[in-house]
Amino acid sequence: MTAATSLIPGLDTIVKRGDPRRRGEIAHAIADLYFQDPASLGPELIDLFDNLLIDLVPHAELDSRVDLAERFSRLNNAPPHLVNQLARENEIMVAGPVLRRSPVLDDAALVEIARLKGQGHLLAMTERPVLPAVVTDVLVERGDRDVVRRAAGNAGAVFSPASYSELIKRSAQDGVLTLKLGQRSDLSGENLKQLLEGTLDVIRRRLSTVVNPVRQVEIKRAMAAIEEAALPPGPRRDFSAAQRTVLTLHREGHLGESALLGFAKAHKYEESIASLSAMAGIRISILDRLIAGDRYDPILILGRVLNLGWPTVRALILLWYGPNRTPADADIEAARMNFTRLMPTTAERVVNFWRNRQTI
């Protein structure tokens, strides 16, 4: 203590026997000496200041401790014991600055504090420029909604596979967290798919507007895979030849209701679906599963949107029944009545939904 007592007369007596008020004043006086030229301080002097300040700073007024925490949090060579002491204070106004930015705090200290302290301390940690996985594991485990949102939005944070799984699980009930996770550059393709699977369509659309072009493509691919997996089970058909036929008709200007009616009457299922896909702008795999389902309602909806005549719609319904089933006249008449009553605006909304589902 000799070096310090020579700079501040009476320090030795104050430290040993002084009242708390004087100790707080002396803490600031010593800290001011430290801040005069911190870069020139060697390890021995830093250790000396450290030993003095950890006994004195706790007696300083709150405003003084906050000020000291702010100033020491910005130094690469701040007294390490003092910084750790400040970081563990229950008063977040004191602990916050060093938890947010002090480079002196190591990972072990951050993990210990994250396990012991409250949400305010965890929230402060999420602002650190670098957050290793060993720290984010605890933040995700113990953190509330604000903590995990802030951590997910920190580009310098690294998450373990287990933490990513937990974040994705929590995002199913938190649209803000979904948006933050979806914009992370380290989010894998598989994690993106898991994220989108549990997300509402409105959040998916929002996410697709805030991410970069590369991530937009990844979102479209992930959504296509999700939609494909969600479609009703059934044998996979080969539409490649039908697509070539429909493409030729389109190039020659012959793709229209007449061609569709011919395919339906001839019970050419692949060509009929490929034609409807091209005319309605819906992906073939989705349209195939819709029309191959246990109801023919999608045919009525498509017929209304494409302004098809009843004969064409009827032929498509018979195609849906298949060559080995003959519908009763009453069933066909009921289908005609339903087709007639179907509002174009209602049908358009449904078809737009089908179109959007494949591109979001």
C-alpha positions in Angstrom: 0.0 0.0 0.0 3.1 2.3 0.2 2.7 3.6 -3.4 -0.9 4.5 -2.9 -0.4 6.1 0.6 2.3 8.3 -0.8 -0.2 9.6 -3.3 -3.1 10.0 -0.9 -2.1 11.1 2.6 -3.9 9.2 5.4 -5.1 6.5 3.1 -3.7 3.7 5.2 -5.6 4.9 8.3 -8.9 5.5 6.3 -8.8 2.0 4.8 -8.2 0.4 8.1 -10.3 2.5 10.5 -12.1 5.1 8.4 -15.9 5.6 8.4 -17.9 4.3 5.3 -18.5 7.8 4.0 -14.8 8.6 3.9 -14.1 5.2 2.3 -16.4 6.1 -0.6 -14.6 9.4 -1.1 -11.3 7.7 -1.1 -12.5 5.1 -3.6 -13.2 7.9 -6.1 -9.9 9.6 -5.4 -8.0 6.3 -6.1 -10.1 5.6 -9.2 -9.3 9.1 -10.5 -5.6 8.3 -10.2 -6.2 5.0 -12.1 -7.9 6.8 -14.9 -5.2 9.4 -15.4 -3.1 7.1 -17.5 -4.4 3.5 -17.3 -2.4 2.3 -20.3 0.8 3.0 -18.4 -0.1 0.8 -15.4 1.8 -2.4 -15.1 0.5 -5.6 -13.5 1.8 -4.8 -10.0 0.2 -1.4 -9.9 -3.1 -2.8 -11.3 -3.0 -5.4 -8.6 -2.4 -2.7 -5.9 -5.3 -0.6 -7.1 -7.4 -3.7 -7.3 -6.8 -4.7 -3.7 -7.6 -1.2 -2.5 -10.7 -0.6 -4.5 -12.5 -3.9 -3.8 -12.6 -2.8 -0.1 -13.5 0.8 -0.8 -15.9 0.8 -3.7 -18.8 -1.0 -1.9 -18.9 1.9 0.5 -19.4 4.5 -2.2 -22.7 6.1 -3.0 -24.8 4.5 -5.7 -24.2 7.3 -8.2 -20.5 6.9 -7.6 -20.5 3.2 -8.1 -22.5 3.5 -11.3 -20.0 6.0 -12.6 -17.1 3.8 -11.7 -18.7 0.8 -13.3 -19.3 2.8 -16.5 -15.7 4.0 -16.6 -14.0 0.7 -15.7 -16.2 -1.3 -18.1 -14.5 0.4 -21.1 -10.9 -0.5 -20.0 -9.1 -3.5 -21.3 -6.9 -3.5 -18.2 -9.4 -2.6 -15.5 -8.8 -4.1 -12.1 -10.1 -7.7 -12.5 -11.3 -8.3 -9.0 -13.1 -5.0 -8.9 -14.8 -5.7 -12.2 -16.0 -9.1 -11.0 -17.2 -7.5 -7.8 -19.2 -4.8 -9.7 -20.7 -7.4 -12.1 -22.1 -9.3 -9.1 -23.8 -6.4 -7.5 -27.5 -6.9 -7.1 -28.1 -3.3 -8.2 -28.3 -3.6 -12.0 -27.4 0.0 -12.6 -23.9 -0.9 -11.2 -23.6 -4.4 -12.7 -25.1 -3.6 -16.0 -22.2 -1.6 -17.6 -19.6 -4.2 -16.9 -21.9 -7.1 -17.9 -22.6 -5.4 -21.2 -19.1 -4.6 -22.3 -16.2 -5.2 -20.0 -13.5 -7.3 -21.7 -12.1 -8.2 -18.3 -15.0 -10.6 -17.5 -14.2 -14.1 -18.6 -16.7 -16.7 -19.7 -16.5 -18.6 -16.4 -17.6 -15.4 -14.5 -20.4 -14.7 -17.0 -21.7 -18.3 -16.7 -21.6 -18.1 -12.9 -23.4 -14.7 -12.8 -26.0 -15.9 -15.3 -26.8 -18.9 -13.2 -27.1 -16.9 -9.9 -28.5 -13.5 -10.8 -31.9 -12.2 -12.1 -33.3 -11.4 -15.5 -31.8 -7.8 -15.5 -28.3 -9.2 -15.3 -29.0 -11.7 -18.1 -30.5 -9.0 -20.2 -27.4 -6.9 -19.8 -25.2 -9.8 -20.9 -27.1 -10.1 -24.2 -25.6 -6.8 -25.3 -22.0 -8.1 -25.2 -20.3 -7.9 -28.6 -19.4 -11.6 -28.4 -21.4 -14.3 -26.6 -19.9 -17.8 -26.7 -22.2 -20.8 -26.6 -21.2 -21.7 -23.0 -22.9 -18.4 -22.0 -25.9 -18.4 -24.3 -26.7 -21.9 -23.1 -27.5 -20.4 -19.7 -29.2 -17.4 -21.2 -31.6 -19.6 -23.2 -32.1 -22.0 -20.2 -32.9 -19.3 -17.7 -33.8 -16.2 -19.7 -37.3 -14.8 -20.1 -38.8 -13.6 -23.3 -36.9 -10.4 -23.5 -33.6 -12.1 -22.8 -33.9 -14.7 -25.5 -35.2 -12.2 -28.0 -32.2 -9.9 -27.3 -29.7 -12.8 -27.4 -31.2 -14.1 -30.7 -30.8 -10.6 -32.2 -27.1 -10.4 -31.2 -25.0 -11.2 -34.3 -22.0 -11.9 -32.0 -23.9 -14.6 -30.1 -23.1 -18.3 -30.8 -25.7 -21.0 -30.0 -25.2 -24.7 -29.4 -27.5 -27.1 -31.3 -29.4 -27.7 -28.0 -30.0 -24.0 -27.5 -31.1 -23.5 -31.1 -33.6 -26.3 -30.6 -35.0 -24.6 -27.5 -35.1 -21.2 -29.2 -37.0 -22.6 -32.2 -39.4 -24.3 -29.8 -40.1 -21.0 -27.9 -40.5 -19.2 -31.2 -43.7 -21.1 -31.9 -45.4 -18.8 -29.4 -43.3 -15.7 -30.1 -43.4 -14.0 -33.6 -40.7 -11.5 -32.6 -38.3 -14.3 -31.7 -39.1 -16.0 -35.0 -38.2 -12.9 -37.0 -34.9 -12.5 -35.1 -33.9 -16.1 -35.5 -34.9 -16.1 -39.2 -32.4 -13.3 -39.9 -29.4 -15.0 -38.2 -26.7 -15.8 -40.7 -25.7 -18.9 -38.8 -29.1 -20.5 -39.0 -28.8 -23.8 -40.8 -31.2 -24.9 -43.5 -32.6 -27.6 -41.3 -33.1 -25.1 -38.4 -34.8 -22.7 -40.8 -37.2 -25.4 -41.8 -38.0 -26.3 -38.2 -38.5 -22.6 -37.5 -41.0 -22.2 -40.3 -42.9 -25.4 -39.5 -44.1 -23.9 -36.2 -44.7 -20.4 -37.5 -48.0 -18.7 -38.6 -48.3 -17.7 -42.2 -48.4 -14.1 -41.4 -45.0 -14.3 -39.6 -43.6 -16.3 -42.5 -44.7 -13.5 -44.9 -43.2 -10.9 -42.6 -39.9 -12.8 -42.3 -39.6 -13.1 -46.1 -39.8 -9.3 -46.4 -37.0 -8.5 -43.9 -34.3 -11.0 -44.8 -31.7 -10.7 -47.5 -32.3 -12.2 -51.0 -30.3 -15.4 -50.2 -32.4 -16.1 -47.1 -35.6 -15.4 -49.1 -34.6 -18.2 -51.5 -33.9 -20.5 -48.6 -37.3 -19.7 -47.1 -39.1 -20.5 -50.4 -37.2 -23.8 -50.6 -38.0 -24.7 -47.0 -41.7 -23.8 -47.4 -41.9 -25.9 -50.6 -40.5 -28.9 -48.6 -42.9 -28.3 -45.8 -45.9 -28.0 -48.1 -44.8 -31.2 -49.9 -44.6 -33.1 -46.6 -47.9 -31.8 -45.4 -49.9 -32.9 -48.5 -52.0 -36.0 -48.2 -50.1 -39.3 -48.7 -50.4 -41.1 -52.0 -48.3 -42.4 -54.9 -46.1 -40.0 -56.7 -47.1 -39.4 -60.3 -44.7 -38.5 -63.1 -45.8 -35.3 -64.7 -42.8 -34.7 -66.9 -44.4 -35.9 -70.2 -47.6 -34.1 -69.4 -45.7 -30.9 -68.7 -44.0 -31.1 -72.0 -47.3 -31.6 -73.8 -48.9 -28.6 -72.0 -45.8 -26.5 -72.7 -46.1 -27.2 -76.4 -49.8 -26.3 -76.4 -49.0 -23.1 -74.6 -46.3 -22.1 -77.0 -48.6 -22.8 -79.9 -51.4 -20.8 -78.3 -53.7 -23.8 -77.9 -53.7 -24.2 -74.1 -57.1 -23.3 -72.9 -60.5 -24.7 -71.8 -60.9 -26.7 -74.9 -57.7 -28.6 -74.4 -58.4 -29.1 -70.8 -61.9 -30.5 -71.6 -60.3 -32.9 -74.1 -57.8 -34.2 -71.5 -60.5 -34.6 -68.8 -62.9 -36.5 -71.2 -60.1 -38.8 -72.2 -59.3 -39.5 -68.5 -55.8 -38.1 -69.0 -55.2 -37.2 -65.4 -51.5 -36.0 -65.6 -52.3 -33.7 -68.6 -55.4 -32.3 -66.9 -53.5 -31.5 -63.8 -50.6 -30.0 -65.7 -53.1 -27.9 -67.7 -54.8 -26.6 -64.5 -51.4 -25.9 -63.0 -50.3 -23.7 -65.9 -53.7 -22.0 -66.2 -54.1 -21.3 -62.4 -50.5 -20.7 -61.4 -50.4 -23.4 -58.8 -47.5 -25.8 -58.4 -48.3 -29.3 -59.8 -47.4 -31.2 -56.7 -49.8 -29.1 -54.6 -52.6 -29.3 -57.2 -52.2 -33.0 -57.5 -52.6 -33.6 -53.8 -55.6 -31.2 -53.6 -57.5 -32.8 -56.4 -56.5 -36.4 -55.4 -58.0 -35.8 -52.0 -61.3 -37.2 -50.7 -63.4 -34.2 -52.0 -63.8 -32.6 -55.4 -64.3 -29.1 -54.0 -60.9 -27.9 -55.3 -62.2 -28.6 -58.9 -65.2 -26.3 -58.3 -63.0 -23.6 -56.9 -60.6 -23.8 -59.8 -63.4 -23.8 -62.3 -64.9 -20.6 -60.8 -61.6 -18.8 -60.8 -60.7 -19.9 -64.3 -64.2 -19.1 -65.5 -64.7 -22.6 -66.9 -68.0 -23.8 -68.2 -70.0 -26.5 -66.4 -69.3 -29.1 -69.0 -65.5 -28.8 -68.4 -66.0 -28.8 -64.6 -68.3 -31.8 -64.9 -65.7 -33.7 -67.0 -63.1 -32.9 -64.3 -65.4 -34.2 -61.6 -65.9 -37.4 -63.5 -62.1 -37.6 -63.9 -61.9 -37.3 -60.1 -64.3 -40.2 -59.6 -62.2 -42.3 -62.0 -63.2 -44.8 -64.7 -64.4 -47.4 -62.2 -66.9 -45.3 -60.3 -70.1 -43.8 -61.7 -71.6 -41.0 -59.6 -75.4 -40.7 -59.2 -77.2 -38.1 -61.1 -78.2 -36.4 -57.9 -74.5 -36.1 -56.9 -73.6 -34.5 -60.2 -76.6 -32.1 -59.8 -75.5 -31.2 -56.3 -72.0 -30.4 -57.6 -73.5 -28.2 -60.3 -75.6 -26.3 -57.8 -72.6 -25.8 -55.6 -70.5 -24.6 -58.5 -73.3 -22.1 -59.5 -73.5 -20.7 -56.0 -69.8 -20.4 -55.5 -68.8 -16.7 -55.3 -65.9 -15.8 -57.5 -64.3 -13.6 -54.8 -64.4 -16.5 -52.4 -62.8 -18.9 -54.9 -60.2 -16.3 -55.7 -59.2 -16.0 -52.1 -58.8 -19.7 -51.8 -56.7 -20.0 -54.9 -54.5 -17.1 -53.9 -53.9 -19.0 -50.6 -52.8 -22.0 -52.6 -50.5 -19.9 -54.7 -49.0 -18.1 -51.7 -48.4 -21.3 -49.8 -45.9 -22.4 -52.4 -43.9 -19.1 -52.5 -43.6 -18.0 -48.9 
